Amino acid sequence: MLFILGIFIFVGVLETITPHLTRKTIVFGVSIPEPYVQHQQLRIFKKHYSMFVGSIAAAFLLGQILLLFTSIQEEKFVLLSLILLYVMLLISAGLYMFYHLKTKKLKKQENWEAHVKTVYVTDLSIRDRDEVLSPTFFTLPIIITLALITFTYMNYSSIPDVFATHWNAAGEVDAWTEKTWLSVIELPLMLLGLQISFFIMSKGMKSAKIQLSAQDKEASANRELKQRKYGSWYLVAINFSLTILFVVSHYTTVILEGQTVPYFFPLFIVFNVIILGGLILLIWKFNKSNERFDDLHTNETAVADDRYWKWGILYINKNDPSLLVQKKFGVGWTLNLANKWSYIILFVIFLPILLTIFQ
């Protein structure tokens, strides 16, 4: 129960501070001309969003804590916590859209773009300083998973006709699966799909377009390089953590006939500590490298790309060869849906899941 509360607190805090993590020239998915990034109304929008989401998260958390002092069963507590988590995410998404529209309206009403000089800012030498990790780091987990699949089929005859695939909170088996040529590699197959996607994303991260500031090109270049560097490190951490977790789960469940329970949960805790701790570190690094715009010296701003964004969430630009672009709300990258590789990634991720569901 305490672990579930920890996840809820982390997500609640992350949702609350998200508007303050995004690049200063992006507010609720809307590109802001650089001379207006310190606009008072924009600060108020961010403050109100954080207050609303933070208050809701605090109220939900208080309700969960009070439930701990009741006789509620753990399964019901977990289910209720997940429901509250999804409700909080829906509310924050609704507030995002509300302030996205208000920001667009403010930008249009005050006609900011008519009062600034739009310029194209480029520096071809920046890519020579790129420190994104080598594809080798993403290839090794794929080799491990392929070896696991091969090993599983080599031992297919020794796998029981029915094996455990799920346990309840008490550590008791509550779901079984019949042995088939597909069921025995469900976990490795899903893992392989994720690993291939990570490999493609690492390539896309390295080739993603670099967005520079007109006010301080060097500071924005430093931000771009650091976000690529630490973003690739975090992706590798997720990749190897998932590989270890899935390999151990598969080996002990299928090959060793359901012996996962004694030590899988501690391993799961370690996995979450790595993922959540890494995300906190990533956010700190990203925020630290952001431009400050404390001293605006010109009336120039870099070219905006709002016309290629839908609601500030979906990026669709057939003229941009980039596979990944930085999100306009939050931390990280999103897919360019005009790039065919985006759909290959989505297909690779969801195919194993669909095969599992409809087998």
N, C-alpha and C positions, 0 to 999 in steps of 0.2 A: 504493500500500500504506500509506504513512504517513497518507494522508487517511482510510482505513478505520480505522486505529488511533486517529486523533483522534476519530472518531465513537464508537468503542467506549469510549474513555476518558471522553468526555462523558456518554454514557448510563450508564456504570458509576458515575460520581460522582453523577449525578442520582438514580439508583435508591438509592444508599447514603444520601444526605442527605434523601430525600423525607419520612420521618417528622418531621423537624425543620422542614419548610417549611410544613406544614399549620397551620391555626389551632390555638391552644393548647387550645381546648375540643373539639377533635376528635382522637382518637388511634386510628389504624388503623380509621377509618370509624365509630367509636363516639363518640356525644356524651358529653362529660364535664362534670358539674356544675361550675360555676366554682370553688367552694371546694376542689375536688379536683384541679385541673389540675397542681398541683405534687407530686402523689402519687409517692412514691419508686418504687413498682412500675412505674408508667407510664414513668418515666425508664429503668428497667432494660429494659423491653420495647423501647423505641426504640433503646437502646444495643446490645442483642443483635442486633436486626434489622440495624442498620447494620454491625456487626462481621461478621455472616454474609455479607451481600451484598457488602460491601467486600472480604472475603477471597476470595470466589469470583471477583469481577471482577478482582482483582489476579492470581490464579492463572491465569485465562484470558488476561489481557493478557501475562503473562510467557511463556506458551506461544506466543502470537502473535509476540512479539519474538524468541524463539528460532528460530521458523520463518523469520524474515527472513535468518538467517545460513545457511540451507539453499538448495538449488537449486529450491525449490518454484515452480511457475508462478504468475503473478499471478492467473489465473482461479481456481485451486484455493485460493490464499490468501484471496481475497475470499469464496469460497463457505464456507470453513471459518470465517472471521471472522463471517459472517452466522449460521451455525449456532450458534457459541458465544454470539453476541449473543442469539439466541432462547432458548437454553438458560438463559442468565442471567436473562432476563425471566421465563421460566417458574418458575425457582427463587424469584425475588423475589416473584412472584405467589403462590406456595405459602406462602412465609413470611408474606406479608401476611395471608392467610386464617388461618394458624396464630395469629398475634398478634391478629387481629381477634376470633377466638373466645375467646382468653385474656383480652382486655380486657373483652369482654361478660361473661364469667364472673366476673371480679374485681368489676365494677360491680354485678352481681347479688348476689354473696356478701356484699359489704360494705354492700349496700342503701343506696347513696349518695343515691338520690332521696328516701328517707324522711327524710333528715337535712338537707334544704335546702328553701328556700321557692322555688317556681317562680313566675316572674312574666313577664308579657308586656311587652316593651320596644319602644316605637314612637316615631317622630319624623317627622311628615309633612313637616317643613320641610327634611329632608335632601336630598330629590330636587331642590330648587331649587339646590343646590350641585353637582349632577352635571355632570361635564366629559367625558362620553363623546362621542367625535367624531361629527360630523354624518353622516347617511346618504349625503351627497354624495360623501364619500371612498370609499364602497363602490359607488357608482353609476358613477363614471368608468371603472373597469376593465371593467365589464360593457359599456359603450358601445364601448370599444376592442376587445373580443373580438367583439362583433356586427359591427363594421366589418371585422375581419379575416376573419370568415366570409363576409361579402358580397364582399370583395375576392377571396377564394379562388374563389368561384363565378364571378366576373367573368372570372377567368383560367383557368377550368377547362380550356378547350381546349388551353392551352399546357403544362399539367401532363403529364409523361411517363406512359405507360401503366403503368409499374412504377417506384416510387421507393423509395429507401433509408429504413429506419425504425429501424435499430439498428446499432451499431458495437461491435467487441470492444475489449479493452484496448490493442491495437496500432493502433487507429484504422481498422481495416479493416471494411468493410460485411459483416455476417453475417446480415442479415434484410432482406427486400424486401416491399413491399405493392403489390397491384394497385390501380389507380385505380378508385374508384367514387364515387358522390355522397356516400357516408357516410365512406369511408376518408380522403378528402382533408380532412375537418374533424374527425377523431378528437380531436386535441389541443385545438383550440379548444372543442370540445363538452365535453370533460372540464373544461377551464378554466372554461367558463361555468357548469357545475354547481357547482364550488367557489365561484365568485364570488357566485352567487345565495345559496348557503348562508352565506357570510360576511355578505352583506347582511342576511339573516334573523337571523343570530346577533348582529349589531350591534344590531338592534332588540330582540332578546331580552335582551342584556346591559344595555341601558338600563332595561328594565322588570323586571329580575330583583329578587327580594325582597331587602330589606336586613336583614341579621342583626346585631342590636345586643347588646352585653353588658350584663348587669345591674350588673356591678361598675364599669364605666367606659364609659358610653354614648358620650361624645365621642371616646374613643380608638378604639372599634370603628366609629363612624361615619366617622372619618378613614380607617380601614383600608378600609372598603367603598368609599368614594369614590375612593381612590387605586387600588384594584384594578380598578375599572371604567375609570378614566381610562387607566392604563398598559396595561390589557388591550386596550382599543380601539385604542390606538396600535400595539401589537404585531400585532393582527389586520390593521390597515391595511398594516403593513410586510410581512407575509406575503402579503397580497393583491397588492400592487404588485410584489413580488419574483417571485411566481409568474407574474404577467401578463407581465412582461418576459422571463422565462425561456421560457415557453411560446410567446409570440409570436415570439421570435427563432428558437426551435427549429422551429416550424411554417413560418415564412417561408423560412428557409434550406434546410429539408428538402424541402418540397413545391414552393414557388414557384421557388427557385433550384436545384432538382434536387440535393439532398444535399450542400450545401457547409457543413454544420454543423461538421464535425470540427475545423477549424483553431482556432476560437475559442469553441466551445461549452463545452469543459471549463473554461477559466478563468472563464467566466461562471457555470458551475455552482458553482465554488469560491466565488466572490463571494456567490452566492445562499446557500450553506450558512453562510458567515461571518456574513451578516446574520441568518439565522434562528437559528443557535446563539448568536451574540453577543447578539441581542435577547432570547433566552430567559434567558440568564445575567443580563442587566440586569433583566428582568422579575422573576425569582426574587429578586434582591437587593432590588428595590423592595418586593415583596410581604412579604418577611421583615422588612424594616425597619419596615414599617407595622403589623406584628402587635402585638396587645396583650401586655403582659408579665406581668400579674397578680402583680407583686411585692408589692403592698400590698392584700390583700383586706380590705374594711372591713365587709362584710355577709355574711349566710348565704344570700343570694339567688343565683339562677341563671336565665338565660333559658330559655324553653320549648324542649325538644329535639324534633327531628323524626325520630328513629330509625325510627319505625314506617312511614315512607314510603320508607325505604332498604332495598334488598336487598343484603346482604353489604357495606353501606357503599359500594357502587359504583353501583348502578342506583337512580335516583330516580323514584318513581311516585306522584304526588299529584294526583288529579283536582280537588281543592279549591284548588290553587295555580295561578293563571293564568300564572305565570312560565314562560317557555320554557327559560331557563337558570338553573341554580343552581350555587353554588360546589362544587367537588369536596370529598369528605370525606377523600380521600387524594391528596396531590399538589397541584399548582398549576394553577389554571385553572377552567373551568366544564364542566358536563356537562348533557345534555338532560333535561328532565322528560318521561319517556316516557308520561305521561298527557295530554300536550299534543299535539293533532293536528299542530301545526306541526313537531314532532320528526320525525314520519314523512315529512313533506314534504321536510325537509332530507335525511334519509337516502335518500329516493327520488331526489331531484335529484342527490345525489352519486354514487349507484351506477348510475343509469340509463345514463349515457354509457359507463361501464365494461362493463355488460352488453351494450350495443349493439355495443361494440367486440369483445367476446369471441364473440358469437353472430351476427355479421354474415355 
